[in-house]
């Protein structure tokens, strides 16, 4: 019997469904290479799944022996792991849970001093239903930048269709009503702009205008259009932009179909486009993706791992890295991946996975600011070729910046 078969058999005997086992496996793969040994792995699994799943922690860890060995990782041997009894693991979990409650209260106070986090720490926003409502809104309003969609939803929950006064007037023959609520959003290369929901507009007298019911029917039809799968050219553009972020992409991970991939510091020769030349240099990270996955699954995995990088769970500059617990890191990264997929109208495997973070009705502490900025940046990577100077690698890593600037100087001298 394989490790995999044994886990399935053991889970069934302990009343754990195949569906729940799949969720547990996905989370286990996401964290196993980020934890320092079995004990931290087990505590992270219990933090996500709850104490009822203590019985499968060892089996899930054992499942990764072959995956880890094949891909050059070391995991603790069975003799070391078997020293930890289920009772001991649960006692450690209860102690850690209490310590985390105290630590979270302290971190909330620290977060409150940060303007970017202030809105999110309001109890209403940490409520899982309220958070899901906000994410659905941002996912639905694809024509708005993620950050602007978030700002609109916070100012007017339940907004239906939001445009600038100019657009309402010139494209739809509607004008803004007196005293209509102004929705403040950010403007590219400028400070702010005001937008208005359809409920704050009315037809302009003497101008042919679409009725509100007709507009909303068109909008509803637009929202129903779901492509299902990622287009190959969009996936390829995203992958081709990874070197500009110092990322070596590897899709040869040998693992079962349910396993996704991981991000880790890694040095490998990559080529980056500097000016008109492709220059060889050494990567900072590797995104490794299961080669058995479909293109859409690979796309989701890449977005998840980029979420870790852009939310600064792992970063170019150690001083800028944020120190969150594993559950908080995974929640932020998966939220980023979910939103990117939702806004692109493609198959989204994260619904149930995300819901499991909020079994107690409250989601983990996280930064909506960084999540929305990460989604924005990934969307740019999907749409356009990333110039070397606009990527986080150049902007954050002084050594790499000096290297790039030196190449540009040499190119300039050659042209003279």
Legacy VTK file of the C-alpha trace (Angstrom):
# vtk DataFile Version 3.0
C-alpha trace
ASCII
DATASET POLYDATA
POINTS 416 float
0.000 0.000 0.000
1.388 3.454 -0.950
1.530 6.408 1.428
-1.310 7.926 -0.568
-3.541 4.828 -0.281
-2.796 4.542 3.435
-3.835 8.177 4.020
-7.148 7.670 2.186
-7.869 4.487 4.120
-6.914 6.058 7.467
-8.956 9.207 6.768
-12.078 7.189 5.902
-11.784 5.183 9.116
-11.665 8.467 11.053
-14.721 9.931 9.334
-12.837 12.320 7.037
-14.396 12.588 3.584
-12.420 12.464 0.330
-13.437 16.056 -0.341
-12.005 17.231 2.977
-8.912 15.129 2.479
-8.312 16.870 -0.850
-8.542 20.279 0.843
-6.120 19.075 3.532
-3.695 17.816 0.875
-3.760 21.074 -1.045
-2.974 23.056 2.079
-0.285 20.563 3.121
1.564 20.965 -0.171
1.353 24.749 0.107
3.067 24.790 3.500
5.268 21.697 3.691
8.282 23.371 2.078
7.810 26.530 4.151
7.831 24.808 7.532
10.857 23.858 9.588
10.193 20.230 10.397
7.157 18.112 11.238
6.158 19.939 14.418
5.658 23.291 12.678
3.925 21.484 9.807
1.472 19.790 12.206
0.717 23.010 14.111
0.051 24.834 10.827
-2.254 22.055 9.604
-4.244 22.107 12.860
-4.427 25.892 12.770
-6.120 25.625 9.366
-8.144 22.412 9.702
-8.854 22.181 13.431
-8.112 19.545 16.063
-10.310 16.847 14.455
-7.657 16.418 11.766
-4.752 15.704 14.080
-5.037 12.015 13.186
-3.919 12.538 9.565
-1.041 14.995 10.105
1.613 12.284 10.096
0.157 10.513 7.069
0.018 13.753 5.092
3.637 14.462 6.012
4.694 10.960 4.965
2.983 11.436 1.591
5.544 14.079 0.722
8.607 11.888 1.142
8.709 10.884 -2.504
7.800 14.365 -3.746
10.418 15.997 -1.522
13.164 13.508 -2.345
12.531 13.730 -6.113
12.678 17.525 -5.994
15.739 17.834 -3.772
14.123 18.523 -0.391
14.745 16.900 2.966
11.925 15.989 5.328
12.288 14.448 8.774
12.359 10.652 8.836
9.619 8.426 10.256
11.604 7.681 13.419
11.716 11.390 14.297
8.068 11.970 13.390
6.764 8.959 15.323
8.136 10.444 18.555
5.250 12.915 18.532
2.080 11.333 19.907
-1.350 12.617 18.923
-1.956 13.684 22.525
1.287 15.658 22.595
0.466 17.391 19.292
-2.970 18.420 20.561
-1.560 19.778 23.833
0.979 21.833 21.877
-1.788 23.035 19.572
-3.973 24.217 22.486
-1.027 26.068 24.048
-0.094 27.658 20.732
-3.716 28.620 20.080
-3.904 30.535 23.356
-0.557 32.216 22.690
-1.775 33.232 19.229
-4.898 34.843 20.670
-2.717 37.100 22.801
-0.304 37.753 19.941
-3.142 38.609 17.565
-4.519 41.209 19.965
-1.064 42.797 20.106
-0.738 42.667 16.313
-4.140 44.298 15.884
-2.917 47.252 17.917
0.203 47.386 15.759
-1.890 47.206 12.569
-4.134 50.032 13.783
-1.179 52.406 13.598
-0.865 51.635 9.877
-3.305 53.644 7.742
-3.306 50.957 5.019
-4.649 48.410 7.470
-7.040 50.632 9.440
-10.178 50.031 7.379
-9.695 46.294 7.372
-9.430 46.005 11.135
-12.970 47.227 11.634
-14.820 44.173 12.965
-17.338 44.328 10.127
-14.577 43.884 7.540
-13.040 40.890 9.297
-16.416 39.166 9.294
-16.130 36.395 6.709
-19.490 37.174 5.034
-18.599 40.861 4.737
-15.178 40.011 3.339
-16.696 37.606 0.796
-19.112 40.346 -0.262
-16.189 42.703 -0.832
-14.223 40.108 -2.831
-17.257 39.271 -4.971
-17.670 42.964 -5.744
-14.019 43.407 -6.746
-14.194 40.221 -8.820
-17.374 41.341 -10.563
-16.275 44.897 -11.418
-13.533 43.861 -13.828
-13.477 47.208 -15.643
-12.336 48.920 -12.426
-8.807 48.507 -11.112
-8.903 46.137 -8.110
-7.986 48.861 -5.643
-10.658 51.215 -6.995
-13.288 48.474 -6.896
-12.409 47.902 -3.230
-12.699 51.638 -2.480
-16.094 51.824 -4.200
-17.453 48.827 -2.299
-16.273 50.226 1.031
-17.996 53.548 0.351
-21.195 52.123 -1.152
-21.781 48.411 -0.431
-24.197 47.033 -3.010
-23.267 49.504 -5.778
-24.615 48.254 -9.117
-22.770 50.023 -11.947
-20.187 52.735 -11.331
-18.818 55.233 -13.887
-17.516 58.806 -13.997
-19.981 61.623 -14.549
-18.448 62.217 -17.998
-19.035 58.620 -19.066
-22.609 58.641 -17.814
-23.263 61.801 -19.784
-21.405 61.106 -23.045
-21.953 57.360 -23.437
-25.285 56.714 -21.730
-27.157 60.021 -21.905
-27.495 60.222 -18.120
-26.511 62.934 -15.674
-25.558 62.898 -12.018
-28.421 63.762 -9.673
-27.996 66.673 -7.268
-26.484 65.451 -3.982
-25.636 62.018 -5.466
-23.001 60.196 -3.415
-19.503 60.807 -4.751
-17.358 57.677 -4.816
-13.683 58.576 -4.501
-11.280 56.440 -6.560
-7.620 56.749 -7.529
-6.729 58.204 -10.936
-3.689 57.068 -12.992
-0.944 59.723 -12.896
-3.232 61.975 -10.863
-4.674 62.302 -7.374
-8.323 61.159 -7.327
-11.470 61.034 -9.433
-15.157 60.928 -8.504
-17.443 58.185 -9.761
-21.171 57.641 -9.367
-23.392 54.597 -9.127
-26.280 54.283 -11.584
-28.654 54.889 -8.662
-27.210 58.417 -8.429
-27.952 59.264 -12.090
-31.010 60.104 -14.191
-31.772 60.449 -17.939
-30.893 63.816 -19.480
-34.019 65.514 -20.752
-34.135 65.645 -24.557
-31.286 63.124 -24.951
-31.852 59.520 -25.947
-30.752 57.514 -22.944
-30.828 53.844 -22.010
-33.263 52.958 -19.298
-31.793 51.799 -16.000
-33.466 48.382 -16.363
-31.943 47.895 -19.848
-28.485 48.899 -18.653
-28.637 46.501 -15.719
-29.812 43.644 -17.959
-26.810 44.224 -20.255
-24.505 44.339 -17.224
-25.956 41.090 -15.822
-25.438 39.364 -19.189
-21.841 40.599 -19.275
-21.199 39.117 -15.813
-22.537 35.725 -16.881
-19.910 35.342 -19.598
-17.344 32.923 -18.190
-14.541 31.681 -20.400
-13.784 28.670 -18.215
-10.111 28.171 -19.064
-7.089 30.427 -19.386
-6.111 31.306 -22.936
-2.670 29.828 -23.790
-1.321 33.180 -24.966
-2.188 34.819 -21.614
-0.560 32.011 -19.611
2.549 32.217 -21.805
2.797 35.984 -21.358
2.597 35.608 -17.582
5.312 32.916 -17.624
7.502 34.973 -19.983
7.304 37.924 -17.560
8.509 35.899 -14.569
12.258 36.421 -15.279
11.750 40.191 -14.928
10.783 39.427 -11.326
13.862 37.264 -10.814
11.832 34.057 -11.041
12.950 30.844 -12.696
9.887 28.882 -13.836
9.944 25.099 -13.561
6.976 22.938 -14.555
8.612 19.561 -14.000
7.488 19.030 -10.386
6.729 15.330 -10.005
3.662 14.922 -7.813
0.101 13.608 -7.746
-2.563 15.519 -9.697
-3.903 17.268 -6.588
-0.558 18.932 -5.824
0.011 22.470 -7.121
3.462 23.951 -6.661
5.613 26.195 -4.494
7.827 29.300 -4.408
11.306 29.271 -2.905
14.622 31.183 -3.035
16.607 29.613 -5.858
19.569 30.487 -8.064
19.341 29.376 -11.694
20.439 30.926 -14.971
17.664 33.014 -16.530
17.527 35.540 -19.356
16.108 39.019 -18.785
15.396 41.613 -21.452
17.422 44.761 -20.808
16.957 47.287 -23.567
17.095 45.340 -26.816
19.234 42.516 -25.442
18.576 39.264 -23.622
21.099 39.164 -20.783
21.934 36.091 -18.709
21.820 36.469 -14.947
20.958 34.440 -11.845
17.389 34.120 -10.536
16.320 35.001 -6.991
13.381 32.589 -6.781
11.822 29.570 -8.407
8.154 28.838 -8.984
7.802 25.105 -9.392
4.520 23.843 -10.823
3.147 20.318 -11.119
3.557 19.264 -14.761
0.412 17.100 -14.543
-1.840 20.118 -14.032
-3.966 21.685 -16.759
-3.012 25.146 -18.044
-5.746 26.739 -15.906
-4.514 24.933 -12.782
-0.940 26.017 -13.553
-2.148 29.592 -14.003
-3.872 29.508 -10.611
-0.755 28.051 -8.970
1.490 30.754 -10.472
-0.903 33.480 -9.278
-0.921 31.954 -5.780
2.884 31.879 -5.597
3.163 35.412 -7.001
0.712 36.383 -4.250
3.273 35.191 -1.684
5.992 37.292 -3.318
3.965 40.473 -3.927
2.435 40.352 -0.427
6.032 40.161 0.850
5.888 36.778 2.595
9.133 36.013 0.817
10.930 38.982 -0.683
14.027 40.423 -2.333
14.892 42.517 0.705
14.729 40.684 4.037
14.074 43.913 5.925
10.916 44.517 3.865
9.571 40.990 4.373
6.421 40.753 6.494
6.376 38.306 9.378
3.000 36.584 9.341
2.060 33.095 10.417
1.588 30.451 7.743
-2.210 30.567 7.849
-2.196 34.338 7.247
0.303 34.011 4.403
-1.715 31.277 2.708
-4.937 33.247 3.089
-3.467 36.327 1.432
-1.865 34.347 -1.411
-5.029 32.347 -2.104
-7.168 35.501 -2.007
-4.891 37.023 -4.653
-5.194 33.916 -6.860
-8.979 33.765 -6.365
-9.454 37.399 -7.341
-7.274 37.194 -10.447
-9.192 34.137 -11.672
-12.574 35.659 -10.766
-11.849 38.896 -12.619
-10.723 36.955 -15.691
-13.860 34.824 -15.659
-11.968 31.532 -15.594
-12.435 28.371 -13.569
-11.680 29.115 -9.944
-10.671 26.248 -7.646
-10.378 28.415 -4.514
-13.969 28.821 -3.319
-14.084 26.009 -0.762
-10.401 26.347 0.059
-10.867 30.006 1.043
-14.097 29.342 2.929
-12.269 26.937 5.228
-10.202 29.803 6.671
-13.309 31.299 8.260
-14.906 28.386 10.094
-15.374 30.657 13.137
-16.912 33.452 11.071
-13.783 35.612 11.051
-10.949 35.598 8.542
-7.243 35.908 9.451
-5.588 39.289 9.801
-4.436 40.370 6.362
-3.581 43.398 4.250
-6.282 44.320 1.738
-3.909 47.000 0.512
-1.231 44.508 -0.532
-3.757 41.970 -1.833
-5.308 44.509 -4.220
-1.908 45.807 -5.318
-0.767 42.235 -5.994
-3.860 41.513 -8.116
-3.255 44.725 -10.074
0.373 43.809 -10.720
-0.433 40.261 -11.851
-3.100 41.584 -14.205
-0.449 43.867 -15.728
1.858 40.862 -16.136
-0.911 39.009 -17.983
-1.745 41.903 -20.332
1.653 43.393 -21.157
5.334 42.562 -21.428
6.983 43.685 -18.193
9.835 46.121 -18.722
12.759 45.369 -16.484
12.515 48.717 -14.640
8.841 48.332 -13.711
9.307 44.981 -11.960
9.735 44.612 -8.194
13.166 43.003 -8.649
14.698 46.145 -10.143
12.846 48.432 -7.750
13.793 46.521 -4.591
17.139 44.763 -5.130
19.961 47.350 -5.228
22.533 44.866 -6.545
20.295 43.911 -9.462
19.384 47.558 -10.083
23.065 48.495 -10.327
23.623 45.563 -12.717
20.749 46.663 -14.987
21.789 50.330 -14.929
25.335 49.307 -15.881
24.025 47.287 -18.873
21.969 50.292 -20.027
25.035 52.549 -19.762
27.112 50.127 -21.878
24.332 49.939 -24.468
24.169 53.740 -24.607
27.938 54.008 -25.119
27.783 51.457 -27.959
25.121 53.482 -29.773
27.358 56.555 -29.663
LINES 1 417
416 0 1 2 3 4 5 6 7 8 9 10 11 12 13 14 15 16 17 18 19 20 21 22 23 24 25 26 27 28 29 30 31 32 33 34 35 36 37 38 39 40 41 42 43 44 45 46 47 48 49 50 51 52 53 54 55 56 57 58 59 60 61 62 63 64 65 66 67 68 69 70 71 72 73 74 75 76 77 78 79 80 81 82 83 84 85 86 87 88 89 90 91 92 93 94 95 96 97 98 99 100 101 102 103 104 105 106 107 108 109 110 111 112 113 114 115 116 117 118 119 120 121 122 123 124 125 126 127 128 129 130 131 132 133 134 135 136 137 138 139 140 141 142 143 144 145 146 147 148 149 150 151 152 153 154 155 156 157 158 159 160 161 162 163 164 165 166 167 168 169 170 171 172 173 174 175 176 177 178 179 180 181 182 183 184 185 186 187 188 189 190 191 192 193 194 195 196 197 198 199 200 201 202 203 204 205 206 207 208 209 210 211 212 213 214 215 216 217 218 219 220 221 222 223 224 225 226 227 228 229 230 231 232 233 234 235 236 237 238 239 240 241 242 243 244 245 246 247 248 249 250 251 252 253 254 255 256 257 258 259 260 261 262 263 264 265 266 267 268 269 270 271 272 273 274 275 276 277 278 279 280 281 282 283 284 285 286 287 288 289 290 291 292 293 294 295 296 297 298 299 300 301 302 303 304 305 306 307 308 309 310 311 312 313 314 315 316 317 318 319 320 321 322 323 324 325 326 327 328 329 330 331 332 333 334 335 336 337 338 339 340 341 342 343 344 345 346 347 348 349 350 351 352 353 354 355 356 357 358 359 360 361 362 363 364 365 366 367 368 369 370 371 372 373 374 375 376 377 378 379 380 381 382 383 384 385 386 387 388 389 390 391 392 393 394 395 396 397 398 399 400 401 402 403 404 405 406 407 408 409 410 411 412 413 414 415
